[in-house]
């Protein structure tokens, strides 16, 4: 959910595709008019985002205005409702982290855990424990991307098997879509498979095979536990744009439940992280938002605990 020049340009590109005018093939707009429009857009950036219009975005918007893909008013409206403004002007990221911490702290003890996407950039014990999971497993297996291609950048420590006073952490590097190619996982069994904000990064066409692998490697009472952004609620804030550019798919609750049930799981428990008492979800009204609840469908992020059916 990083914000800045890249995220705003992606937003602008989305708006160009959604709002492309029917007269875009007409005569280009005069230079003087474009400069006046850019001055208005720069003023909007400074007022709404607290920064000047950067040169990359200025060049991009100059082309947008010149070819009449969007008007200055439409661009300014996009600034007002952009992820950058919402994330800068609200405490949404901090609330989300606090909500996820409270949720992780409530999870039960498991002896053997596989955490898919569970690398931390600074904590060798992994992201689940860093997030606030209160228990310590006898063994924690962490599967994440190659160390030079991880979401948070190259970790500050060696990701190798490490024994701690409470148990062992084993690292595996590869892509979740090819989890069945990780040889050391092929004969392993787990009491829990955890995915914290990971499932939305997995390519949708490979999700069934990933869930199939998980089901085959859970113990009889094992659970699949994960949290993920709620597309229906995120749409209240970001429209059709995904929360982050590296998400491959964002799910609503009903869609996600259909997918896990299709792959042989039944949902045992649901949580809502940042659940709102109002719709549409309004990040500017913190009094309407609770950190963790059992109201998954009206939450910015939802979490599920599933067992094999």
Secondary structure, DSSP 8 states (H G I E B T S, - for coil): ---SHHHHHHHHHHHHHHH--TTTTS----HHHHHHHHHHHHHHIIIIISS---HHHHHHHHHHHHTTSS-HHHHHHHHHTSHHHHHHHS-HHHHHHHHHHHHHHTS---SEEEEET---SS-TT-HHHHHT-----SEEEEEES-GGG-TT-S-SS--S-EEETTEEEEEEES-GGGGGG-GGGTT--EEEEEEES-GGGS-HHHHHHHHHHHHHTEEEEEEEEEEEEBHHHHHHHHTTS-SSTT-S--B-HHHHHHHHHHTTEEEEEEEEEEEESSSS--TT-GGGEEEEES-GGGEEEEEEEEEE-
